Amino acid sequence: MCLGIPGEVIETYSEHDMLMGKVDFGGVFKRVCLEHTPEARVGDFVIVHVGFALQVIDEAEAKQVFAFLEQMNELQELEAAGTDEDESVQTVNGAAPCETDAPTPTAPQEAP
C-alpha cells in the first residue's frame, strides 16, 4: 500500500533548476521535490509520496491524516528515519524514482 504523508513546508529553494523544499513531518525533516506543487509556500502543508509533494492541503486535513496514521501505527518508517535534514531525493539516470510493475531496464550484457 502506498501512502502520502502530510508535512509542513519550512523552506523552499532551487536545486539544479528544480523547486525543492525542506518539509517537517512532525519533527522529522526531509528534502522534498515541490515541482508538482509550485504553488506551495512556506507554512503550507503538502502530501508527500516517495520524496515528491503531490498536493497542497490545509492544516486541519494534515493533522487529521497524521492522527489517523498514528492511530493505525503506520509512522514507524518515518520515525525510524530520524531527523536527517541532508537527505535528498534519489535519482536514477537523472530521473526520480517511481513505483511501477515494469522491470528496470539494464544495459545489454556482452556474450562471453
C-alpha contacts under 8 A as a table, 3 or more apart, distances in Angstrom:
res1	aa1	res2	aa2	distance
2	C	49	H	7.85
3	L	49	H	6.53
4	G	47	I	5.43
4	G	48	V	5.00
4	G	49	H	4.59
5	I	25	F	7.80
5	I	47	I	5.30
5	I	48	V	5.17
5	I	49	H	6.56
5	I	65	V	7.78
5	I	66	F	7.46
6	P	25	F	6.80
6	P	45	F	6.48
6	P	46	V	5.49
6	P	47	I	4.42
6	P	48	V	6.16
6	P	62	A	5.35
6	P	63	K	7.93
6	P	65	V	7.05
6	P	66	F	6.78
7	G	23	V	5.75
7	G	24	D	5.27
7	G	25	F	4.61
7	G	26	G	7.28
7	G	45	F	5.40
7	G	46	V	5.55
7	G	47	I	6.54
7	G	48	V	7.23
7	G	62	A	7.20
8	E	23	V	5.29
8	E	24	D	5.07
8	E	25	F	6.73
8	E	42	V	7.73
8	E	43	G	6.05
8	E	44	D	5.74
8	E	45	F	4.36
8	E	46	V	6.41
9	V	12	T	7.36
9	V	21	G	6.42
9	V	22	K	6.01
9	V	23	V	4.47
9	V	24	D	6.46
9	V	40	A	7.62
9	V	41	R	6.77
9	V	42	V	5.02
9	V	43	G	5.45
9	V	44	D	5.60
9	V	45	F	6.07
9	V	46	V	7.22
10	I	21	G	7.15
10	I	22	K	5.46
10	I	23	V	5.48
10	I	24	D	6.56
10	I	42	V	5.30
10	I	43	G	6.24
11	E	21	G	5.34
11	E	22	K	5.05
11	E	23	V	7.21
11	E	42	V	5.67
12	T	19	L	7.15
12	T	20	M	5.71
12	T	21	G	4.18
12	T	22	K	6.45
12	T	41	R	7.30
12	T	42	V	6.81
13	Y	19	L	6.02
13	Y	20	M	5.31
13	Y	21	G	5.98
14	S	17	D	5.73
14	S	18	M	5.33
14	S	19	L	4.77
14	S	20	M	5.68
15	E	18	M	5.20
15	E	19	L	6.59
15	E	20	M	6.51
18	M	33	C	7.39
18	M	34	L	7.85
18	M	35	E	6.51
19	L	33	C	6.24
19	L	34	L	5.26
19	L	35	E	5.31
19	L	38	P	7.27
20	M	31	R	6.96
20	M	32	V	5.66
20	M	33	C	4.52
20	M	34	L	5.05
20	M	35	E	7.15
21	G	31	R	5.72
21	G	32	V	5.24
21	G	33	C	6.37
21	G	34	L	6.37
22	K	29	F	6.56
22	K	30	K	5.71
22	K	31	R	4.76
22	K	32	V	6.23
22	K	85	E	7.76
23	V	29	F	5.52
23	V	30	K	5.41
23	V	31	R	6.33
23	V	32	V	6.62
24	D	27	G	5.85
24	D	28	V	5.65
24	D	29	F	4.58
24	D	30	K	6.71
25	F	28	V	4.92
25	F	29	F	6.07
25	F	30	K	7.71
27	G	83	T	7.12
28	V	78	L	7.45
28	V	79	E	7.15
28	V	81	A	7.80
28	V	82	G	6.09
28	V	83	T	4.59
28	V	84	D	7.42
29	F	83	T	5.43
29	F	84	D	6.46
29	F	85	E	5.32
30	K	83	T	7.55
30	K	84	D	6.77
30	K	85	E	5.46
30	K	86	D	7.34
30	K	87	E	6.17
30	K	88	S	7.53
31	R	51	G	7.27
31	R	85	E	6.81
31	R	86	D	7.07
31	R	87	E	6.06
31	R	88	S	5.48
31	R	89	V	6.80
32	V	48	V	7.69
32	V	51	G	4.99
32	V	52	F	5.57
32	V	53	A	6.60
32	V	88	S	7.42
32	V	89	V	6.67
33	C	36	H	7.69
33	C	51	G	6.20
33	C	52	F	4.81
33	C	53	A	6.16
33	C	89	V	7.22
34	L	37	T	5.19
34	L	38	P	5.99
34	L	40	A	7.31
34	L	52	F	6.38
34	L	53	A	5.38
34	L	54	L	7.90
35	E	38	P	5.54
35	E	52	F	7.88
35	E	53	A	7.67
36	H	52	F	7.45
36	H	53	A	6.40
36	H	54	L	5.83
36	H	55	Q	7.66
37	T	40	A	5.64
37	T	53	A	6.34
37	T	54	L	6.29
37	T	55	Q	6.18
37	T	56	V	6.81
39	E	56	V	7.96
40	A	44	D	6.07
40	A	45	F	7.82
40	A	46	V	7.53
40	A	56	V	6.40
41	R	44	D	5.51
44	D	56	V	6.93
44	D	57	I	7.38
44	D	58	D	7.16
44	D	59	E	7.50
45	F	56	V	5.77
45	F	57	I	5.44
45	F	58	D	6.09
45	F	59	E	6.12
45	F	62	A	6.64
46	V	53	A	5.86
46	V	54	L	7.01
46	V	55	Q	5.47
46	V	56	V	4.34
46	V	57	I	5.61
46	V	62	A	7.83
47	I	53	A	5.53
47	I	54	L	5.68
47	I	55	Q	5.32
47	I	56	V	6.47
47	I	57	I	7.10
48	V	51	G	6.14
48	V	52	F	5.28
48	V	53	A	4.25
48	V	54	L	5.89
48	V	55	Q	7.65
49	H	52	F	5.41
49	H	53	A	6.54
49	H	54	L	7.11
50	V	97	P	7.76
50	V	98	C	7.51
51	G	89	V	5.76
53	A	56	V	7.77
57	I	61	E	6.51
57	I	62	A	6.65
58	D	61	E	5.51
58	D	62	A	6.34
59	E	62	A	5.00
59	E	63	K	6.17
60	A	63	K	5.25
60	A	64	Q	6.17
61	E	64	Q	4.99
61	E	65	V	6.18
62	A	65	V	5.24
62	A	66	F	6.17
63	K	66	F	5.07
63	K	67	A	6.05
64	Q	67	A	5.18
64	Q	68	F	6.18
65	V	68	F	5.04
65	V	69	L	6.20
66	F	69	L	5.14
66	F	70	E	6.16
67	A	70	E	5.08
67	A	71	Q	6.08
68	F	71	Q	5.03
68	F	72	M	6.25
69	L	72	M	5.03
69	L	73	N	6.08
69	L	74	E	5.22
69	L	75	L	6.36
70	E	73	N	4.86
70	E	74	E	6.05
70	E	75	L	6.10
71	Q	74	E	7.73
73	N	76	Q	7.03
74	E	77	E	7.55
75	L	78	L	5.36
75	L	79	E	6.11
76	Q	79	E	5.06
76	Q	80	A	5.82
77	E	80	A	5.06
77	E	81	A	6.28
78	L	81	A	5.26
78	L	82	G	7.29
79	E	82	G	5.70
81	A	84	D	7.29
84	D	87	E	5.76
89	V	96	A	7.32
90	Q	96	A	6.43
90	Q	97	P	7.03
91	T	94	G	5.45
91	T	95	A	5.20
91	T	96	A	4.45
91	T	97	P	5.92
92	V	95	A	5.26
92	V	96	A	6.10
92	V	97	P	6.32
100	T	103	P	7.86
